[in-house]
Amino acid sequence: MANQSFIVGDAGGTNTQWRVVKNGAIQQFETIGFNAYTHNLDDLKTSIRQTFSDHISKQDPVFFYAAGVDTPRQAAETASSLQEVLGDQLLVANDLVGVARSLCGKEVGNVCILGTGANACYYDGNSVNKVSASLGYVLGDEGSGAYMGKKLMMGVFRDHFSKEVIDLFQETFHLTSHEVIQRIYHQPRPNHFLASFATFIYQHRNHPEIYQLIYSAFEDFFQAFFLKNQHPDLLFHFSGSIAYFFSDILRQVGNERGINIKTIVQSPISGLVLYHQQYD
């Protein structure tokens, strides 16, 4: 085990966490995020080169888990492009696979991601089976940072929030609806822009209106992904910054639905290192 050498990466919409394992020693790096639907692989490759290219041995296996890699074709295209910087011993899989391996190992469970985006699956101990389509930040991603940011924008610019909340927002950001629309439609990574407002939401989570925004976002998540109550008796495992920082409210919503949430972590990367040390 101690002599294993490999690289593992976990990519979300905001950032990518990397661990380079060399004969038992572990180094950690962070690059820009990646989602197969919304991000450019060339940007990720540039970030890898600038961050830790000197630590990459192209003879070592690389396990890369990324948001949006939903089909074998997407995985193959992503691998083909990244081999230029990571080598030929590269395996690419969906980020749900990574979270499932990290948090469940070989045990069955319901595995969920709540970060910039949202996703969920049933994990049989070997493979993942999506319980519902994520649909991305425009059509779905309920419960995610981008979803909460969108709900905040709607509440502020449609005057659905109280003057107190709107004033708090404007004192912090000084934004007009025109500026927000321009940013979303004409600048890169609009989902990341929307998710960036999660910090403001967290800071004011005790305000009744903001609390209700968070609470309803998590209700929408369970409604969207587990409407049919697939495997409700299994334990639930969550990864992602939204799940982690709003864990008390997430657990409350889960408890009220009879959902047993076992694990909530900010990132699956440490568990992925252990998984590949144990099973590869």
VENFEN-V380430 format. One record per residue. RES is the residue in one letter. PSI is psi in radians with two decimals (999 if undefined). D_FIRST is the distance of its C-alpha to the first C-alpha in whole Angstrom. Layout:
((RES,PSI,D_FIRST) (RES,PSI,D_FIRST))
This chain:
((M,-0.81,0) (A,-0.34,4) (N,0.01,5) (Q,2.49,6) (S,2.22,9) (F,2.96,11) (I,2.41,14) (V,2.39,16) (G,2.46,19) (D,1.99,21) (A,2.24,25) (G,-3.05,28) (G,-0.45,32) (T,-0.81,32) (N,2.96,28) (T,2.15,25) (Q,2.31,22) (W,2.53,19) (R,2.18,16) (V,1.98,15) (V,2.10,11) (K,1.83,11) (N,0.77,8) (G,-0.36,7) (A,2.43,11) (I,2.21,13) (Q,2.54,16) (Q,2.50,19) (F,2.79,22) (E,2.28,25) (T,-3.11,27) (I,2.82,30) (G,3.01,29) (F,2.33,30) (N,2.24,32) (A,-0.40,32) (Y,-0.46,36) (T,-0.14,37) (H,2.79,35) (N,2.21,35) (L,-0.52,32) (D,-0.64,34) (D,-0.71,34) (L,-0.74,30) (K,-0.72,29) (T,-0.74,32) (S,-0.67,30) (I,-0.82,26) (R,-0.74,28) (Q,-0.40,30) (T,-0.85,27) (F,0.49,23) (S,-0.53,24) (D,-0.26,24) (H,0.07,20) (I,2.13,20) (S,2.04,18) (K,0.01,20) (Q,-0.26,18) (D,2.54,15) (P,2.56,15) (V,2.25,16) (F,2.00,17) (F,2.11,20) (Y,2.20,22) (A,2.52,25) (A,2.50,29) (G,-0.08,31) (V,1.48,29) (D,-0.21,31) (T,2.75,32) (P,-0.61,30) (R,-0.77,33) (Q,-0.73,32) (A,-0.75,28) (A,-0.73,29) (E,-0.70,31) (T,-0.78,29) (A,-0.76,26) (S,-0.69,29) (S,-0.74,30) (L,-0.31,27) (Q,-0.45,25) (E,-0.60,28) (V,-0.37,26) (L,-0.16,22) (G,3.03,22) (D,-0.30,23) (Q,0.91,19) (L,2.22,20) (L,2.24,20) (V,2.34,22) (A,2.88,23) (N,2.61,25) (D,-0.44,24) (L,-0.64,25) (V,-0.75,22) (G,-0.80,20) (V,-0.72,22) (A,-0.79,21) (R,-0.66,18) (S,-0.80,17) (L,-0.43,20) (C,-0.35,20) (G,-1.93,17) (K,0.21,18) (E,2.68,21) (V,2.76,25) (G,2.95,26) (N,2.17,29) (V,2.28,27) (C,2.60,29) (I,2.23,29) (L,1.64,32) (G,-2.24,32) (T,-0.74,34) (G,-2.97,34) (A,2.59,34) (N,2.87,32) (A,2.69,31) (C,2.90,30) (Y,2.28,29) (Y,2.15,26) (D,0.19,26) (G,-0.14,22) (N,-0.82,21) (S,2.83,24) (V,2.58,26) (N,1.95,30) (K,2.45,32) (V,-0.31,35) (S,2.75,37) (A,2.40,37) (S,-0.76,36) (L,-0.04,39) (G,3.07,38) (Y,-0.37,40) (V,-0.81,44) (L,-0.34,44) (G,-2.19,41) (D,0.57,38) (E,2.41,40) (G,-0.14,38) (S,3.05,36) (G,-0.73,37) (A,-0.67,39) (Y,-0.77,41) (M,-0.71,42) (G,-0.71,43) (K,-0.74,45) (K,-0.63,47) (L,-0.80,47) (M,-0.79,49) (M,-0.74,51) (G,-0.67,52) (V,-0.90,53) (F,-0.15,55) (R,0.11,57) (D,0.59,58) (H,-0.36,56) (F,2.86,55) (S,2.84,57) (K,-0.59,59) (E,-0.84,56) (V,-0.76,53) (I,-0.73,55) (D,-0.70,56) (L,-0.75,52) (F,-0.86,51) (Q,-0.58,54) (E,-0.49,53) (T,-0.75,50) (F,-0.48,50) (H,0.93,53) (L,2.57,53) (T,2.83,55) (S,-0.62,55) (H,-0.78,56) (E,-0.69,53) (V,-0.79,50) (I,-0.73,51) (Q,-0.73,51) (R,-0.70,48) (I,-0.71,47) (Y,-0.29,48) (H,0.10,49) (Q,2.74,45) (P,2.75,42) (R,0.98,39) (P,-0.54,42) (N,-0.65,39) (H,-0.68,38) (F,-0.83,41) (L,-0.74,42) (A,-0.40,38) (S,-0.36,39) (F,-0.08,42) (A,-0.49,39) (T,-0.79,39) (F,-0.75,43) (I,-0.74,43) (Y,-0.77,40) (Q,-0.50,43) (H,0.45,46) (R,-0.34,44) (N,-0.16,46) (H,2.32,49) (P,-0.71,50) (E,-0.67,51) (I,-0.70,47) (Y,-0.74,46) (Q,-0.61,47) (L,-0.83,46) (I,-0.83,42) (Y,-0.82,43) (S,-0.55,45) (A,-0.71,42) (F,-0.61,40) (E,-0.76,42) (D,-0.63,43) (F,-0.92,39) (F,-0.62,39) (Q,-0.71,42) (A,-0.72,41) (F,-0.41,38) (F,0.58,38) (L,-0.65,42) (K,0.13,42) (N,0.77,39) (Q,2.18,37) (H,0.89,35) (P,-0.30,36) (D,-0.25,35) (L,2.72,31) (L,2.60,29) (F,2.47,29) (H,2.31,26) (F,2.52,27) (S,2.63,26) (G,2.66,28) (S,-0.62,30) (I,-0.83,33) (A,-0.71,32) (Y,-0.87,30) (F,-0.42,33) (F,0.52,36) (S,-0.61,34) (D,-0.72,37) (I,-0.68,39) (L,-0.77,36) (R,-0.64,36) (Q,-0.81,40) (V,-0.74,40) (G,-0.79,38) (N,-0.70,39) (E,-0.28,43) (R,0.08,41) (G,0.45,40) (I,2.26,36) (N,1.77,33) (I,2.03,31) (K,-0.89,28) (T,2.38,26) (I,2.04,27) (V,2.71,25) (Q,-0.67,26) (S,2.52,23) (P,0.04,20) (I,-0.70,18) (S,-0.74,15) (G,-0.54,15) (L,-0.64,14) (V,-0.83,11) (L,-0.71,10) (Y,-0.85,11) (H,-0.43,10) (Q,-0.61,6) (Q,-0.66,7) (Y,-0.09,10) (D,999,9))
